[in-house]
Amino acid sequence: MISGPSQMLIAEIFHSLQGEGELTGVPSVFVRTSGCNLRCAWCDTPYASWNPEGKNLGVPQIIAAVEQYRTAHHVVLTGGEPMIAKDIRELATALKALGRHITIETAATVAPTGIACDLASLSPKLLNSAPDALEHTTWRRRHEATRWQPDVVRAWIDAYPYQFKFVVARPEDVEELEHMLAALQREIPPHKVLLMPEGTTLERIRTRAPWLAQLCKERGYRYAHRLHLELYGNKRGT
């Protein structure tokens, strides 16, 4: 039997402004793959992780959708966890051939192995991400065993321009992420470390903003606002 062309489960493809990180405000096409190897308690895209949904699309179909937005030079591969998506490397290669700037938003649990990438946006998960131990026993165990892979993180930062984005819920989280960064045994400039207040609403973010902003000032990290929440709220396609 001859199998048909392979496909990837895609939650959504949309044109928006980058809401997080060094490229905040840059018009970008987002390709959100569906499926994740983690289960963050505060996940803001459960339709791509806890309950993966979407359409099965081949690489040519995805490229055709991206090319509808001809003014957008930047493409963001996100998820879920895009690095576990089938044919993600083929997709990245095709986008690079079109001259697009590629950001890959990843939890950095899967090695890059040469994938085409212009900015590795790395978001290792902290203890605050763990799902409830009683309600999600199996996933809690998997999540904790997977969320921090220093060898994989080193592979990313040794090969690509990068940024770290950490979701911070409490002041103690900063101590934790500093231990993680130290374990990499690499010189990580503080301005490459962006701290985002945990929250899916502006109200929740604003409760954490004052003390997190102060920590950034004291330690030299970048405070990372979530522009898309400011502009559109917490909804899909933004």
C-alpha positions in Angstrom: 0.0 0.0 0.0 1.3 3.5 -0.9 0.8 6.0 1.8 -0.3 9.5 1.1 1.8 12.6 2.0 2.4 13.1 5.7 0.4 15.7 7.6 0.7 17.6 10.8 -2.1 18.5 13.3 -2.3 22.3 13.2 -4.4 24.1 15.7 -4.4 27.5 13.9 -2.5 29.7 11.5 -3.0 33.4 11.9 -1.5 36.9 11.3 -0.9 39.0 14.3 1.7 41.0 16.2 4.3 39.1 18.3 3.1 39.6 21.8 6.1 38.3 23.8 9.9 38.5 23.8 12.5 40.5 21.9 10.3 40.9 18.8 7.3 42.2 20.6 5.1 44.2 18.2 6.5 42.7 15.0 3.9 41.6 12.5 4.2 37.8 12.3 2.4 34.7 11.0 1.9 32.2 13.7 1.7 28.5 12.9 0.5 26.7 16.0 1.0 23.0 16.1 -1.3 20.9 18.2 0.2 18.4 20.7 2.5 18.8 23.7 4.8 16.6 25.8 4.1 18.8 28.9 0.9 19.7 30.7 1.3 23.1 32.4 -1.2 23.9 35.0 -1.6 27.5 33.7 -1.4 26.6 30.0 -3.0 29.4 27.9 -3.5 27.2 24.8 -5.2 24.1 26.2 -6.6 23.4 22.7 -3.0 22.6 21.6 -1.9 20.7 24.7 -4.4 19.4 27.2 -7.0 18.8 24.5 -5.2 18.9 21.2 -7.4 19.9 18.3 -7.0 21.2 14.8 -6.7 20.1 11.1 -4.3 17.7 9.5 -2.3 19.7 7.0 0.6 18.9 4.8 3.6 21.2 4.5 2.5 22.6 1.1 -0.9 23.5 2.6 0.8 25.2 5.6 3.2 27.1 3.3 0.2 28.2 1.1 -1.6 29.5 4.2 1.5 31.4 5.4 2.0 33.0 1.9 -1.4 34.6 2.1 0.2 37.2 4.4 2.8 38.6 2.1 3.7 41.6 4.2 4.8 39.4 7.1 8.4 38.5 6.9 8.4 36.8 10.4 6.9 33.4 11.0 6.5 31.9 14.5 6.4 28.1 14.9 4.6 27.6 18.2 2.3 25.2 20.0 1.7 23.1 22.1 5.3 22.0 21.5 6.2 22.5 17.9 9.3 20.4 18.1 7.3 17.2 18.5 5.2 17.9 15.4 5.8 15.6 12.5 7.7 17.2 9.6 8.4 20.4 11.7 12.0 20.3 10.2 10.7 20.0 6.7 8.3 22.9 7.4 11.1 25.1 8.8 13.3 24.3 5.8 10.6 25.3 3.4 9.9 28.6 5.2 13.6 29.4 5.2 13.8 28.8 1.5 11.1 31.5 1.1 13.3 34.0 3.0 11.2 34.1 6.1 12.6 34.9 9.6 11.7 31.9 11.8 11.1 32.0 15.5 10.6 28.7 17.2 8.8 28.9 20.5 9.7 25.8 22.5 10.0 24.5 26.0 13.4 23.3 25.0 12.8 19.6 25.8 13.6 18.4 22.3 17.0 18.9 20.7 17.1 21.1 17.6 19.3 18.7 15.5 19.9 21.4 12.8 16.4 22.7 12.3 16.2 26.0 10.4 15.8 28.8 13.0 16.6 32.5 13.3 15.5 32.9 16.9 15.1 30.1 19.5 12.6 31.4 22.0 13.2 29.0 24.9 10.7 28.7 27.7 11.9 26.0 30.2 9.1 25.4 32.7 9.5 26.1 36.4 8.0 24.2 39.4 5.0 26.5 39.2 4.0 24.8 35.9 3.3 21.4 37.4 -0.2 20.0 37.1 -2.1 19.0 40.2 -0.7 15.8 41.7 -4.0 14.4 42.7 -6.1 15.3 39.7 -3.4 14.6 37.1 -1.1 12.0 38.7 0.4 10.5 35.6 0.9 13.8 33.8 2.4 15.3 36.9 5.0 12.6 36.9 5.7 12.9 33.1 5.8 16.7 33.3 8.3 16.8 36.1 10.5 14.2 34.4 10.5 16.2 31.1 10.3 19.9 31.8 14.0 20.7 32.4 16.5 19.2 30.0 19.8 21.1 30.4 21.6 19.2 27.7 18.9 20.1 25.3 18.9 23.7 26.3 22.7 23.9 25.8 22.2 22.4 22.3 19.8 25.3 21.4 21.8 28.1 22.8 25.1 26.9 21.3 23.6 26.7 17.8 21.2 29.7 17.5 20.4 33.2 18.5 18.2 32.8 21.5 16.1 34.3 24.2 14.8 32.8 27.4 11.2 33.4 28.5 10.3 32.3 32.0 6.7 32.4 33.3 7.0 33.8 36.9 4.2 33.5 39.4 6.1 34.3 42.7 9.4 35.9 43.7 10.9 32.5 44.6 10.6 31.5 41.0 13.4 33.9 40.1 15.8 32.0 42.5 14.8 28.8 40.8 15.4 30.0 37.3 18.8 31.4 38.3 19.8 28.0 39.5 18.7 26.5 36.2 20.6 29.0 34.2 23.7 28.4 36.3 23.5 24.7 35.7 23.9 25.4 31.9 27.5 26.4 32.5 27.2 29.1 29.8 27.5 32.8 30.0 23.9 34.0 29.7 23.7 37.8 29.4 20.9 39.1 31.7 19.2 40.9 28.8 18.6 37.6 27.1 16.4 36.5 30.0 12.9 37.8 29.9 10.5 37.4 32.8 6.8 37.2 32.2 4.2 37.5 34.9 2.0 34.4 35.0 -1.6 35.1 34.0 -4.1 35.0 31.1 -5.8 38.3 32.0 -4.5 41.8 32.3 -5.9 42.0 35.8 -3.9 39.0 37.0 -0.7 40.1 35.3 -1.0 43.5 36.9 -1.1 42.0 40.4 2.4 40.6 39.7 3.9 43.3 37.6 5.1 45.7 40.4 7.3 43.2 42.2 8.5 41.4 39.1 9.5 44.8 37.5 11.5 45.6 40.6 13.2 42.2 40.4 14.1 42.9 36.8 15.6 46.2 37.7 17.6 44.8 40.5 19.0 41.8 38.5 19.2 43.2 35.0 16.6 40.9 33.4 14.0 42.1 30.9 10.4 42.5 32.0 8.3 40.9 29.3 4.8 42.3 28.8 2.2 40.2 26.9 1.1 42.6 24.2 -1.5 40.3 22.7 -3.5 40.3 26.0 -3.4 44.1 26.0 -4.6 44.4 22.4 -7.0 41.4 22.1 -7.5 39.6 25.4 -7.0 35.9 25.9 -8.6 34.5 22.7 -7.5 32.4 19.8 -6.1 33.8 16.6 -4.3 36.6 18.2 
